Amino acid sequence: MKIRNSLRSLKGRHRDCRVIRRKGRTYVINKVQRRFKARQG
C-alpha cells in the first residue's frame, strides 16, 4: 500500500479505483487489481 499526500492522481491509474473514507483516513481501493491500494495521512 502506498502512502501519499494526494490521492487524485492514484485514482486515475485504473478504472475500478474507488476513493473511500474510513476512520478519518482516505483510501484508494480496487477490488479487481488489488495492487492499486493507497492511503492518505
C-alpha positions in Angstrom: 0.0 0.0 0.0 1.3 3.4 -0.9 1.0 6.4 1.5 0.6 9.6 -0.4 -0.3 13.2 0.2 -2.5 13.4 -2.9 -4.8 10.5 -4.0 -6.3 12.2 -7.0 -3.5 11.0 -9.3 -3.7 7.5 -8.0 -7.4 7.3 -8.6 -6.8 7.6 -12.4 -4.4 4.6 -12.6 -7.2 2.1 -13.1 -10.9 2.4 -14.0 -12.0 0.4 -11.0 -10.3 2.5 -8.3 -12.5 3.9 -5.6 -11.8 6.6 -3.1 -13.2 5.7 0.3 -13.0 7.4 3.7 -12.7 5.2 6.8 -12.0 6.3 10.4 -10.7 9.7 9.3 -8.3 8.3 6.7 -8.8 8.3 2.9 -8.1 5.2 1.0 -8.0 4.2 -2.7 -9.1 0.6 -3.1 -9.5 -1.6 -6.1 -11.4 -4.9 -6.0 -10.1 -6.0 -9.4 -6.4 -5.1 -9.2 -5.5 -5.3 -5.6 -2.1 -3.7 -6.1 -3.7 -0.3 -6.6 -4.1 0.4 -2.9 -3.2 3.7 -1.3 -3.7 5.6 1.9 -3.6 9.3 2.8 -2.4 10.6 6.1 
